[in-house]
Amino acid sequence: MMSDLESAVASHSAERRNERLRKVTDLFVGGASQYSEEQVALFDGVIGRLAQDADVAARTELSARLVDARVLDACRREQELHEPS
């Protein structure tokens, strides 16, 4: 799988790679709290590889989105703790 990713990264423009990074990040952020550790590790590898070739603006956007998702997830967990059973 990683070799397929490598060839996809190598064969497209920077703009196309940045778009792929956004799409994979969308997929991850949309369901991060439901993924298994193995799935999270897979996303980590793919996002990390795509981010290596991303420009500074795309990496900045990625960082902000991942932080926002983590904060949102923490807020959801906090809310669940305080909901009456």
Backbone as numpy.savetxt, mean C-alpha at the origin, in Angstrom:
# Nx Ny Nz CAx CAy CAz Cx Cy Cz
6.58 -14.50 -8.89 5.76 -13.31 -8.89 6.63 -12.05 -8.89
7.67 -12.04 -8.09 8.52 -10.86 -8.03 9.24 -10.64 -9.36
9.56 -11.71 -10.08 10.20 -11.53 -11.39 9.22 -10.89 -12.37
7.94 -11.24 -12.29 6.91 -10.60 -13.12 6.81 -9.12 -12.78
6.87 -8.83 -11.50 6.83 -7.43 -11.06 8.03 -6.67 -11.59
9.20 -7.29 -11.51 10.43 -6.64 -12.00 10.30 -6.30 -13.49
9.78 -7.22 -14.28 9.67 -6.94 -15.71 8.61 -5.88 -15.98
7.53 -5.88 -15.21 6.50 -4.84 -15.38 7.06 -3.47 -15.03
7.85 -3.41 -13.98 8.45 -2.14 -13.56 9.43 -1.65 -14.61
10.22 -2.54 -15.14 11.25 -2.16 -16.11 10.68 -1.73 -17.46
9.50 -2.21 -17.79 9.00 -1.98 -19.14 8.07 -0.78 -19.28
7.87 -0.01 -18.23 6.93 1.11 -18.31 7.56 2.42 -17.85
6.91 3.48 -18.24 7.38 4.82 -17.89 7.23 5.07 -16.39
7.91 6.10 -15.91 7.81 6.46 -14.50 6.36 6.79 -14.12
5.65 7.45 -15.01 4.25 7.79 -14.73 3.41 6.53 -14.57
3.65 5.57 -15.41 2.90 4.30 -15.34 3.24 3.53 -14.06
4.52 3.53 -13.67 4.92 2.86 -12.43 4.29 3.55 -11.22
4.25 4.89 -11.24 3.62 5.63 -10.14 2.13 5.29 -10.05
1.49 5.15 -11.19 0.06 4.81 -11.21 -0.15 3.40 -10.65
0.73 2.49 -10.99 0.62 1.12 -10.43 0.80 1.15 -8.92
1.73 1.97 -8.46 1.93 2.11 -7.02 0.66 2.62 -6.35
0.02 3.60 -6.94 -1.24 4.12 -6.40 -2.32 3.03 -6.35
-2.43 2.26 -7.42 -3.47 1.23 -7.49 -3.24 0.13 -6.45
-2.00 -0.31 -6.31 -1.69 -1.34 -5.31 -1.92 -0.79 -3.92
-1.57 0.46 -3.70 -1.80 1.10 -2.40 -3.29 1.20 -2.12
-4.09 1.56 -3.12 -5.56 1.59 -2.96 -6.07 0.23 -2.50
-5.60 -0.81 -3.15 -6.02 -2.16 -2.82 -5.64 -2.50 -1.38
-4.43 -2.16 -1.00 -3.97 -2.45 0.36 -4.75 -1.66 1.40
-4.84 -0.36 1.21 -5.51 0.50 2.18 -6.99 0.11 2.32
-7.60 -0.30 1.24 -9.01 -0.65 1.25 -9.34 -1.87 2.10
-8.37 -2.73 2.33 -8.68 -3.94 3.09 -7.61 -4.36 4.07
-6.71 -3.46 4.42 -5.56 -3.80 5.25 -5.94 -4.50 6.55
-7.01 -4.06 7.18 -7.38 -4.64 8.47 -7.89 -6.08 8.34
-8.21 -6.49 7.13 -8.76 -7.84 6.92 -7.74 -8.82 6.35
-6.55 -8.33 5.97 -5.56 -9.21 5.36 -4.81 -10.02 6.41
-4.40 -11.22 6.01 -3.56 -12.06 6.88 -2.14 -11.50 6.88
-1.33 -12.00 7.80 0.07 -11.57 7.86 0.79 -11.88 6.55
0.47 -13.02 5.96 1.09 -13.41 4.69 0.71 -12.43 3.57
-0.55 -12.04 3.54 -1.01 -11.08 2.52 -0.38 -9.71 2.74
-0.28 -9.29 3.98 0.37 -8.00 4.28 1.83 -8.05 3.84
2.50 -9.16 4.08 3.89 -9.31 3.66 4.02 -9.23 2.14
3.07 -9.80 1.43 3.08 -9.74 -0.03 2.91 -8.30 -0.50
1.93 -7.60 0.07 1.75 -6.19 -0.27 3.02 -5.39 0.06
3.64 -5.69 1.19 4.85 -4.99 1.59 5.93 -5.13 0.52
6.10 -6.35 0.03 7.11 -6.58 -0.99 6.80 -5.85 -2.29
5.55 -5.91 -2.71 5.15 -5.28 -3.98 5.23 -3.75 -3.86
4.65 -3.21 -2.79 4.67 -1.75 -2.62 6.10 -1.27 -2.46
6.90 -2.00 -1.69 8.30 -1.62 -1.52 9.06 -1.59 -2.84
8.82 -2.59 -3.67 9.52 -2.65 -4.97 9.05 -1.52 -5.88
7.76 -1.27 -5.93 7.25 -0.18 -6.76 7.75 1.18 -6.25
7.83 1.33 -4.95 8.27 2.60 -4.36 9.73 2.89 -4.67
10.54 1.86 -4.85 11.96 2.06 -5.17 12.14 2.90 -6.42
11.29 2.70 -7.41 11.42 3.40 -8.68 10.49 4.60 -8.80
9.73 4.87 -7.75 8.79 6.00 -7.79 9.52 7.31 -7.57
8.93 8.38 -8.09 9.53 9.70 -7.85 9.19 10.17 -6.44
9.81 11.27 -6.03 9.64 11.77 -4.67 8.18 12.09 -4.37
7.48 12.69 -5.30 6.06 13.03 -5.08 5.23 11.78 -4.83
5.46 10.72 -5.59 4.70 9.48 -5.42 5.03 8.82 -4.08
6.29 8.85 -3.67 6.66 8.27 -2.37 6.08 9.08 -1.22
6.03 10.40 -1.39 5.43 11.25 -0.37 3.94 10.94 -0.24
3.27 10.82 -1.36 1.84 10.46 -1.37 1.63 9.10 -0.72
2.48 8.13 -1.05 2.39 6.80 -0.47 2.51 6.86 1.05
3.48 7.58 1.53 3.69 7.70 2.97 2.48 8.29 3.66
1.94 9.35 3.09 0.77 10.01 3.69 -0.42 9.07 3.70
-0.63 8.34 2.64 -1.78 7.43 2.57 -1.65 6.28 3.55
-0.44 5.75 3.70 -0.25 4.66 4.63 -0.41 5.13 6.07
0.05 6.32 6.38 -0.14 6.88 7.73 -1.63 7.12 7.98
-2.32 7.71 7.02 -3.76 7.96 7.16 -4.51 6.64 7.41
-4.15 5.61 6.68 -4.82 4.32 6.82 -4.55 3.73 8.20
-3.35 3.90 8.68 -3.00 3.37 10.00 -3.75 4.11 11.10
-3.84 5.43 10.99 -4.57 6.23 11.96 -6.04 5.87 11.94
-6.62 5.74 10.74 -8.02 5.37 10.61 -8.29 4.01 11.23
-7.41 3.06 10.99 -7.56 1.72 11.56 -7.49 1.78 13.09
-6.57 2.57 13.63 -6.46 2.71 15.08 -7.72 3.34 15.67
-8.28 4.31 14.99 -9.52 4.95 15.45 -10.68 3.96 15.45
-10.75 3.13 14.41 -11.81 2.12 14.34 -11.69 1.13 15.50
-10.47 0.69 15.78 -10.27 -0.25 16.88 -10.64 0.39 18.21
-10.27 1.64 18.39 -10.61 2.37 19.62 -12.12 2.49 19.77
-12.79 2.81 18.69 -14.24 2.94 18.72 -14.90 1.60 19.06
-14.39 0.51 18.49 -14.95 -0.81 18.77 -14.80 -1.17 20.24
-13.69 -0.75 20.86 -13.47 -1.04 22.27 -14.48 -0.34 23.17
-14.96 0.83 22.72 -15.85 1.63 23.54 -17.33 1.47 23.19
-17.64 0.66 22.22 -19.05 0.42 21.87 -19.64 -0.55 22.87
-20.89 -0.27 23.28 -21.54 -1.22 24.19 -21.78 -2.56 23.50
-21.60 -3.62 24.24 -21.77 -4.96 23.67 -23.21 -5.38 23.62
